[in-house]
Amino acid sequence: MAVHEIAGHVLGAVLAFAAIMAVCFALTSCATASGSAQQETKQGEEALLNDNQTYENGGNASYDAGAIPQELERIPDGYRTSANHAGTMEKLTYQTYDSFNYGIAGHELQKTAWVYVPYGYDAEQRYDVLYLSHGGWSDETTQLGTDANPSALKHVLDHAIEDGLIRPLIVVCPTYNNLNGDDSWDYSLALQLTANFHNELANDLIPAVEAKYSTYADGTTSEALAASRGHRAFGGFSMGSVNTWHAFENCLDYFSMFVPMSGGAGWTGRQMEDIVRAQGFGPNDFFIYGMSGTGDFAYPSFCQQVLRLSREAPDTFTLADSLNAGNVAFRVREGYEHNQIACDEYTYNGMRLFFNGAHANGAGNRAEVSQAAFTRETSIDEVASDPAFGNWGRLLFPVQRGYMTGSTLGSLGLSWYNYIDPDMTVEVCNYLRNRAVAGETSFIDIYTDEEKAADPAKADTGLVFFRGDAGGRTAIVNAGGGFAYVGAMHDSFPHCLELSKRGYNAFALIYRPSAQTACEDLARAIAYLHEHADELGISMDGYSLWGGSAGARMAAWLGMYGAENFGAPACPRPAACIVNYTGLSGTTGTEPPTYSAVGTSDWIADWRTMQSRIDRIRANGTSAEIEVFDGLLHGFGLGTGTAAEGWLDRAVAFWEQQLS
C-alpha cells in the first residue's frame, strides 16, 4: 500500500502517542494548558477569533490576502473526489545533503519532492508557490499523493481552482526526512530534522523548483528569490507546523506567508521578535495564519504560543482585529482533533486566504460572479438565476409567484405581509451569494433524489443555512404564507441572518405549502439536523423552533407533538418555540416554553387569542411570554422601524433562559 493511501491511518495513529507529544509540547512551551494557563487560553480565544479585516501588507510582500474570515470554511461537498480539470503531480529529484552534515563532501543525498502543477499550466505565466510540509510518520507523498495515487486534498485543490476559489498555484511537497519515512517515526529525530531543514530548503529545494517552473522569481539567485518572497508561502501540519516555524526562523528573506497548523516551536514572543529583527524585517513584511482544533492535543500550547506573540512583542506581532489589520490571525475549529480531516481543512483555508481566486485575473466562475453586488434596483429574476446559487436560487422567492409583487429587490411585496425592509432584503441576498461564492454550505437538501423523483413537490424544499459560531446552538425558522406559499425573504431569512450575527446557527426552512406537508417537511428537517449536526458543525442541544403566521403554527405543532407524529424519527423536543402573529388557540399541556409577539391591529391573528393561549401555557406550569405592540399590522417580520423593533433580542433572551 502506498504511503499516502494510509495517510489517514498514519495521522490517526499519532493519537496513540498523544501523551508523549503533549509532554514534548509542554516542555518546549513557556506556558502549559493546566491551571491558570488553561483559563488564560480560554479567555484569549475571543481575541484570536477576529473580525474580518484586509491585510495591508508592506515591504516586499506583494500578495493580497483579502478579507480574513471570522471562521474557518468547510471544504465544499464533492471536493474530495476527482475534478473535471485536474492538475498533475510531478516528481522532482534534486541534490542536497545529509541534514546533520549539510554542505560537507561525502554526505550528499538525492531527494524527492512531489510538485502539484495546476490544470492549464502555462510556462509564459507566473505562479505563486506553496511549500507544504508533512507531519510525523509521513513523507513527501502524504499531503497530495503522487501522479498514480492522488490524495483527497489534491482533489480538493483541483476543485477549488476549477471553481475559482483558489487561483492556480504550484504546491511543493518535500520531506524533511534524510533518507526515508522512517525518520519521522522518531519524534526526537524529527525535531532535529525540521530544525535543520532550512538549509536544504533555501539552498537546494527552492532553486530546483523555481528553475523548473514559472514562478514570480526572475532566476534562482538569492536576490531573485528574495525579491519574489511576496508570492511564496510555507505551511505544514503537526510536525510540519514545527517545520513552518523553523522556516519563519531562518527563511523570512524567501517567504512572506506562513501557515502553521497544530504544532508549536515553543518560542516566546520576544524570541520571535528577535528572529524577525535578526533577519532584517519588520511587522509589515509577513503574515502568520495559524489554525487548530479544540480537541487537538497540541491545541493548548499552540494557542498559548500565538497569544504570546502580541502580548510579549506588540511592536512586531499584532492580532488582526476591528481596529487594525495586524499580521497574525488564528482560527479554531470546535472539536477538531489531530487527524487528516483537520489537516485538509486547515490547508484548504490557508490557500483560500493567501491565494484567493477572487483576487486573480481571469479567475473561475465563482470569482467572476463575486465582483457584482445586489442593490435595491437588482431584479428579482436576476437574483433567482444568479449562477452562484446553482439550482436553488429560485427558492429564495415564492415558487408560487402569484403571492409576490414587484420586480426588484427594493419593490418586493408579499401577500399578507407588512413593513418589508428593502435594505434587509438586499443584505440577505448579498450574504447568501457571498457564502455561495466562497464555496460554503448555504443550501441543504432534506430529501434524496429518489424521494424527489417520487414526489416532485419535494424538489421545492430545503434548508437555507446562515452559519453562526462553530458548534453553536441552532434555530430553525419557518416563514408564513397562509400555507399557500413561503414568504422567507421577509419572515425567516432576516431572522436567520440576525441570529447568525449573534453566533447562532440558523436554518430557514423552505417547505411544501400545506399544513400537513409543511409539518412533515419541518419534522424531516429537525431529524436531518440531528443526524448531521457533527458534519455541519452545529449543536442541536437546546435548539429552538421559530415561526411567523403559518410558520408559527408549524413551530408550535412540532413543539407540542414531536417529529415522530409527522413521519420522521423521534427527536428531542425544542428548548423553546417562538410563535409570532398566529391565531392558534389550542393547548395540550405539552407545549415547550413559548414566546409570542403580535400587533393590536393584526386582523389575521387576534392578539387576545394569542394572549389567552400564553396564559393557558403558563397555567400548565410552563414558561411563556407575549409582547403586544400597539397599532402594528400582521407580518411585521423583524419589525425594523416599528414598535416591535428589538423583539428578536428579547426572544433570544427567553430561549437562553430555558437553557440555564
N, C-alpha and C positions, 0 to 999 in steps of 0.2 A: 504494500500500500504506500502511495506517495506521501511525502511528509505533509503537504498542505491538505491532503484528504483527511488527515487525523488532527488537523489544527484545532477543531472544536474540542476533541478529546484531550489534546495537549494542554490547551488553556484551562479546560475544566480540571485537569489533573493538578494544575497549580494549586488548587484549593487543598489538595492533600498535604501540602507543606505550608498552608496558610499561617500556621503558628510560627514557623521559622521565619517566614517573610515578615510577619508582623513584628517579631522581635528585632529583626535587622533594620526595619524602617524606624522602629523606636530608638534604636541605638544611634542611627545616623541623623535623627531629627533632634532639634533642640527642645521640642515640646512633644509630649505624648498625648494620647487620647483619653487618659484616665483623669478622674477628679476634676479639678478646675479647668484643665486644658480641654477636656471634653465639653464642659459647659461653654468655654470660650469658643470652641468650634461651632457649637450650635448658635451662639449669639452672633458669630461672624458670618454665618451662611447668608443672612439677609444682605450683608454688604457685598457678598460675592455674586448674588443673583441680581444683576444690574439692569437699569433701564436701557432701551435702545439708544445707541449713540453711533455716530460716524467717527472713525478713527482718522484724525488729521495727522497723517504721517509726515515725517521730515527727513532730513539727511539724504541718504541715497535710496531710501525706500520709495519706490515709485508706484506701488500697487495701491488699489483702492479696496480696502477691506469691507466697505459698505456698512450697513447697519448691523451692530452687534445684537443678535437676537436675545430676547429675555429668557428664552428656554431652548433646550435642545430640540432640534427637529427629529422626528422619527423617519426612518428610511421608508419611502413610499411602498405601498403594496405592489408586489410583482417585480420589484427591482432585483431580487436575488436569483432570478432566472435569466437566461440568455437574452440579450438585446438584439434588435434587428441590425444595428450598426455597431458592431463590436470592435474595440481596439485590439491590438495584438500584444502578446507578451514575447519579448525578445531576450535571449540570453547574452549577457555581456561578460566576457572574460578579460581580466586585466591583471597586471603585475603589481604586487605590493610586497610587504614584509611581515614576518612574524611580529605580532603586536608587542611582544616583550623585548624584541631586539630590532626595533624599527630602524631601517637605514643601514644596518650592519651587513656587509657582504657575507654570503653563506646562509642568510636567513630569509631569502626571497621565497615568496609564495605566489601561486597563481590562483586567484579567487574569482568567484562568480557572483554577479548581481542579475536580477531579473528586472527588465525595464518595460513598463507599460507605455505603449505608443498609441495615441488616440486614433480613432477611425478618421480617415481622410488626411492623415499626417502629410504635410507639405513642407519640404525642406526649404522652401522660399519664405515660409512664415516663421515667426518666433513663438516659442512656447515657454510658459512657466514650468518650474520643476519642483516637485515634492520628493524629498528623500525620506522614505518611510521605513522605520526600524521595527523589526520583530521583537518579541519578548522572550522570556526564558523558555527553554525546552523547544526551541524553534530555529528556523534558518531562513534563508533568502526566499524560499518558496512559500512561506507560511501566509503572508499577508494577501498577495494577489494570485498565488499559484504559478503555473507555468503555461506555456502555449498549449500543451496537450491536456492539462488539467487546471483550468482557471478556477479561482475560488469564488465564493458568493460575493465577496467585496469587490472583486473585479467586475462582476455583472452589475453591481450597484453603480460603480463608476461609469460603466458603459451607458447605462440608462440615464444617469444624471447628465452626462454630456449630451446624449441624444436629445433629451428634453430641454436642454438649455439651462439647467440648474447649476451646472459647473462648466466653466469654459474648458476647451480642450487643453490638456496639460500632459506633461511627461511625469511619470511616477517611477522612482528608482527604489527597488527593494534589495538592499545589500544585507550582509551579515557581519556582525562583529566577531563571530567565531573565527578562530585561527585556521582550523582545518575542516571541521565538520560540526554537525549539530550537537555532538556530544559535549562540546564546550559549554553549551547553555544549561546542561543539566547540573553543573556545579555552580551554585549560587555565588560563592566567593570568587571563583574564577571569572564568572560572567561580569561581576562588578569591576574587576581589573581590566577585562577586555573592553568594556564600554568606556572606562576612563582613558584607555589608550587609543580608542578607535579614531579620534580626531586626526591623528597623523595620516592614517590611510585615507580618511575622508577628504581632507584638504589637498593632499599631495598626489593621490593616485586615482581615487574613485571619481571625484568631480571632474578632473581633467579628462578622464576616459569617457565619461558620459557626454560631456559637453563638447568634446571634439567630434563625437559621432552624430549627435543630434542637434537640431536647430533650436537654440535657446536664446536668451537675451544677452549672452556673453559674446563679445566680439573677440574670440580667441580664448585660450586657456592659461594665459599668464595670470599671475596673482592680481595684477592691476585690472585686467578684463573681468575676472571673476568678482572682484570687489565692486566694480562699477555696476554689476548686474545683480547685486545682492537683494534688491527690492523685488526680484522675481523668483526668489528661491526660498523654500521652506524646509524645515526639518521637523519630523514628528515621530512619535512612537508610543506604544502601549506597554505598560508594565516595565520590564527591563528595558524595553525600547524607549520608555519615557525617561528612565535614568540616562540612557544614551542621548536623549534630546537635551537634557540639562547639561551634559558634557559638551555637546555641540555648541550650546549657548556659551559655555565657559571658554571655549577655545576657538570658535569659528564665527564670531559675530561679524568679522570682516567679509564673510561669504553669505551669510543668512540674515534676513530681517524678520522672518516669521517662524514662530516655534509653536508646536502643538504637543505638549506633554500630556499624557493620558494615564492616570492611575499609577504613578510612580514618581518618587521624590529623590532628590540627591542629599537632602538634609542640611543644606546651607542656610545660614541666617540671612536676613535681608541685607545686613551690612556687608556680609561676604559677597553677596551677589552684586551689590553696588560697586564693590572693589573690582569684581570681574568685569563689569561694564566699563568702568573708568580705565582699567588697565589696558583694555583693547582700544581705547581712544574714542569711545562712543558715549552718547547721552540718551536721555529718555525718549527723544523723538525718533530714534534710529531702529526701533524694534517693536514687535508686538508679541505677547505671550497669550495663547488661548488654551487654558487648561480645562480638563474635564474628568469627572469621576462619578461614582455612584455611591449612595449611602450604604449599600450592602457590601461594598468592596472593602476587604481587609486593609487595603492601602489608603482608603479614603481619609481617616482621621489625620494621619501625619502629613498626607499630601495637602489636605485642606489647610492645615497649620502652616505649611511652608508657603503657600500662596498668600495667606493672610499676613504673614510676617514681612512680606516684601514691602507693602505700602506702609505698614506700621513702623518698621525699623529703618526704612530708606525711602521716605516720601518724596525726596527730591529726584529720585531715579525711577521709582515704580509707583504708578497711580492706577487704582482700580477705576475702570470706566464707570461713570455714573451720570446722573442727570445734569450735573454741573460742568463736567469736563470729559473730554474724550478718553484720556488715560492711555495706558499701554499694556494693561493686564486685564484679562477677563477670565472668569471661572464659572463654569456651569456644572450643575449637579443633576443627575437623574435619580429620582427617588427609587430605592430598592435595587438598583442595578448592582450586579456583583462583578467579580474579576473573571470575565469569560469572553468568548468570541462575539457574542451578541453586543456587549458593551463596546468592545474594541471596534467593531464595524461601524456602529452608530457614531461613536466619537470621531472616528476618522472621516466619516461622511460629513459630519458637522464642521470639522476643521477645514475640509476642502470647500464646503459651501460658503464659509466666511471668507477665506483668503482667495479663492478662485471662483467667486460668484459669477455665474453665467450672465446675470442681468447687467453686469458691467462690461461685458465683452462686445466688441463689434461683431455683427453677424451671428449673434447667439441664436439658440434654437427657439422653437415656437413659444415656450412658456416665457422666455425672456422678452420676446417681441411683444406679447400681449401685456407685459407688465409695464410698458412705457406709458400707457394712457390711463387716466383716472376717470371714473364715472363722475358726473355732475348732475345737478338738477335737470339740465337740458338733455341728458342722455336718454335715448328712447328705451322703453321697457323691453322692446323686442331685441335691441342691441345687447342688453344685459343678459337676457334669457338665452341668447345664442352665442355668447362670448365663449371662444374655444377653451378658455381656462377652466370652465365648469364642466367640460365634456358634455355628457347627455343629461345631466341633472339640472342644468341652468333653467330649464322650463318649469321646474318645480318651485322656483323661488317666488313665483307669482301664481295666482289661482289657475289650475288647469281648466276650471270652468270659467272661462273668460267673461261670461255674461254678468258676473258679480263684481267686475272691476271696471272702473272708468279711468280715463286719462291715457296718454300715450308716452309720457315721460316720467322719470322718477319724481320730478317736482310736482307733477299733476296727478299722481296716483290717488285714486279713490276706491274704497272697498265698501260694499253693501253693509249697512247696519253699524258701520264704524265711524267714529268721530275723532277729531283732534290728531289726525295723522301728521307726523312731523317729517317734512321732506328732507331736512338735513340728516335726520337719523336714517331715513331710507337710503340716502347716498352713502352714509358711513357704513351701514351694514353691507351694502353691495361691494364697496371697495375692500372692506375687511375680508369678506369671503373670497373675493377674487385674489387678493394678495396671498391668502393662505393657499389657495389652489395653485397659484403660480409658483409658490415656494415648495410645492410637492407635499404639503401637509394634508393629513386626512381631514377632509371637510364634509364629506358626504358618505353615509354608511347605508348600504342595502340591508334591510332586515329580513328580506325574503330571498330565497335562492332563485336561480334562473329557471329551474324546473317548476317551482311554485308560481312564479310569474307567468310562465307559459300556460300553466293550468288555469290561472285566474289572471287575465291581462290587467285587471284593475290594480293588482298589486304592484305593477310597474310604476304606479304613481304614488309610491310610498317611500319612506326612508327617513333617516335622521340627519339633520344638518348640525355639524359639530362646531361649537365655539369653545376652544380649548382654554382652560384655566391653568392652575398650578399642577405640576406633575404629582399624581397621587391625591389630588384634591377631591373634595366632595362633589357629588353630582346632582344636577337638577334637570328634570325632563319637563319641557314646556310645551303646552298644547294650545295652539291658536283656535279661536272660534270661527264661526262662519255659518251658524244655523244648521249644521250638518248638511249643508249644501255645497260648501267649498271650504278651503283652508286659507284664512287670512293671515298667513305667517309674517308677511313683510311689516305688519303693524302690531300683531298681537302675540308673536313669540320670538321672532328674530331680534328685535330691540332688547327684549328682556334677557335673552341669552347673551347678547353682546355685553350688556351691563353686568351680568353675573360673572362672565369670564374676566372682566376687568377687575373684579373683586376676588379672583382666584378660584372661582367655582368652574367645574367642567359642565357646560350647559348644552343640552341637545334639544333642538326643535323638531317635533315630530310632524312629518307630512303624512297624512292618513287618508283612507278612503272615506268620503264624507257621508256616512250614515251612522246612526247611533251605535248599531251593533258592530259594523265593520271597524268603526273608529276605535271602539274599545278593544276589539281583537288586535288591531294594529298597535295600540298602546301596550297591551299585555305582551305582545311579541317583542316590542322594543325594550320593555323592562327586563324580560328574560334574556334578551340578547346582550344587554349591557352588563348584567350579572355574569353571564358566561364569558364575556370578552373583556372584563374590567382590567385584568393584568396587561393584556395586549394593548389596550387603549391608554394605559397609564392613568386610570381613574380609580376612585374609591366609590363603591356603592353602599358602604356603611352609612346609615343615616341619610339616605338620599331623599329628595323631595320631589313632589309632583305639583306642577303649576298649570293653570289654565284660565282663560277668559271666555265667558259666554258658553258656547257649546264645548269648548276645550276645558272649561272649568267643571262641567258635568263629567267629562271623561276622567279628570283627575280625581274627583270625588268618588265616582263609582269604582274605579280601580283601587282607591284607598280603602273603601268600605268592603268590597267583595274579593279583591285579590286577583292576580293574574290568572290563577288556576280556574276561575269561573268564566274566563273568556278565551279558553283554548290554549293557554300557554302553561309551561311548568310553574309550579308554586314557587313564589319568591318572597323574600321578606317584605313586609309592608313598609310604606314610606314613613319617615320620621315626621313629616308634615305635609299638608296639602294646602296650596294657595289657590283659593276658589273665588274668582272675581266676576262680578256682574253677571250672575246667572240666577234664575228664579227657582232653582232646585229647593224643594221644601222637605222631602222625606229624610228621616234619620233611622238608623238601625241600632245604634249603640255601639257599632264597631268602627265609627269614624276615627281616623287619625287626628291628631291636633290640627286645627284648621284656622287659617287666616283668610278673611274676605274683605273686599273693598267694592264700593258701589256708589253711584251718584243719586241724588234725590230726584233728578229729572230724567232718570232712566225709565223709558216707557216699555222696555222689553223685560227687564229684571227689576221687580219692585223691591226697594230697599227694605220694606217692612217684612217681606217674606224671607229675605236673607237674614235680617236681624233675628227673626223668630227661630230660624234653623240654628244659628250660632248659639242662641240661648238654650236650645234643647241639647246641643252638644255639651255645653258647659254643665247642664243639669245632670248629664250622664257621667260627670267627673273627668271630662277630657278638656284639655286646654283649648281655648278658642277665642279669637278676637275678630272684630269687624270695624272698619272705618267707613263712615258715610260722609260723602262730600257734597256740600250744598250746591245745588244747581247744575251738577255735572250730568251729561248725557251718557248713553250707552257706549261701551267700547272705547274707553279713553286710553288704552294702552299704558305707556309709562306715565301718562298724564303730564308731560312736559309743558310748562307754561300754564298749568291749571291748578286748581286747589288740591289735586291729587298728587302733584309732583313730590317725590320723595317716598311714596308708598312702598316702592320696591325695597328700599333700605330697611324699612320697618318690618316688611315681610321676611327679609333675610334674618333680621334680629330675632323674630319669632321662631323661625326654623332653628336657628342656633340654640335658642333657649331649650328646645326639646332634646337637644343632644347633651346638655350639661347635667 
